[in-house]
Amino acid sequence: MLKLVIGDHNTSSWSLRPWLAAKQVRLPFEEIAIRLDRPETRDDIRRYSPSGRVPCLIDEADGERVVVWESLAICEYLAELAPALWPAGRAARAEARAVSAEMHSGFAALRQNMTMDIRASRRGQARTPEVGRDIARLVQIWQSCRSRYATAGPFLFGTFSIADAMFAPVVWRFVTYGVGVPPASQEWLETMLSLPAMREWQGAALAASH
Ligand SMILES: N[C@@H](CCC(=O)N[C@@H](CS)C(=O)NCC(=O)O)C(=O)O
């Protein structure tokens, strides 16, 4: 059985990505949640993750222990187990990888100023010019995907892919900070919000005591 080590549901945006990807393709895994921002956090994470960060995936099937850290690398590993996590067509797959890598390495202003905090309501806050530029680029990606792949299904590339998982924390950020988007992007946001797995993650975030 896979083990996925994650942080707090309310704030650990990096953890949500592979967690959602695994849930969407029904890969069974044991969830190990570590409380962040505590004196013992560093030691707790280091027991599993060589980078000292979560998420971290451990696969002990087939008699060997595979440890994968970095959210995008974990998603890639999951896609080896469940290839449907990337679009079937080569061009769509390349684009899905590109936007996923862009999300993984970019959008610094958004990540810094609009932190994921599912329990919070901060409508209209954190709108610096840099955040505005990040939002504009996100909407450009989503609109572009939806204009070309809507006929194939309700996700960015038609069927659910790692690209949707990579942008999932932004969905919660846009709810918390009340960011409005054009109709095609709004439809995608609503598709994401209606996923049982997203509801499950939100429920865990709301239930946490801190
Ligand atoms: N680039 C990493 C980022 C991971 C990361 O920053 N994780 C945070 C939680 S969301 C963490 O482990 N924080 C714990 C700490 O720094 O003590 C990834 O994609 O997985």
PDBQT file of the ligand as one rigid body, heavy atoms in Angstrom, charges set to zero:
ROOT
HETATM    1  N1  LIG A 301       8.428  22.216  -3.694  1.00  0.00    +0.000 N 
HETATM    2  C1  LIG A 301       7.866  21.383  -2.647  1.00  0.00    +0.000 C 
HETATM    3  C2  LIG A 301       7.290  22.292  -1.567  1.00  0.00    +0.000 C 
HETATM    4  C3  LIG A 301       6.921  21.522  -0.318  1.00  0.00    +0.000 C 
HETATM    5  C4  LIG A 301       6.652  22.433   0.871  1.00  0.00    +0.000 C 
HETATM    6  O1  LIG A 301       7.064  23.606   0.927  1.00  0.00    +0.000 OA
HETATM    7  N2  LIG A 301       5.943  21.863   1.864  1.00  0.00    +0.000 N 
HETATM    8  C5  LIG A 301       5.651  22.572   3.088  1.00  0.00    +0.000 C 
HETATM    9  C6  LIG A 301       4.196  22.345   3.497  1.00  0.00    +0.000 C 
HETATM   10  S1  LIG A 301       3.031  22.856   2.269  1.00  0.00    +0.000 SA
HETATM   11  C7  LIG A 301       6.475  21.966   4.228  1.00  0.00    +0.000 C 
HETATM   12  O2  LIG A 301       6.876  20.822   4.174  1.00  0.00    +0.000 OA
HETATM   13  N3  LIG A 301       6.672  22.727   5.288  1.00  0.00    +0.000 N 
HETATM   14  C8  LIG A 301       7.241  22.200   6.463  1.00  0.00    +0.000 C 
HETATM   15  C9  LIG A 301       8.425  22.937   6.931  1.00  0.00    +0.000 C 
HETATM   16  O3  LIG A 301       8.979  23.732   6.153  1.00  0.00    +0.000 OA
HETATM   17  O4  LIG A 301       8.808  22.723   8.106  1.00  0.00    +0.000 OA
HETATM   18  C10 LIG A 301       6.833  20.434  -3.262  1.00  0.00    +0.000 C 
HETATM   19  O5  LIG A 301       6.413  20.665  -4.401  1.00  0.00    +0.000 OA
HETATM   20  O6  LIG A 301       6.475  19.412  -2.644  1.00  0.00    +0.000 OA
ENDROOT
TORSDOF 0
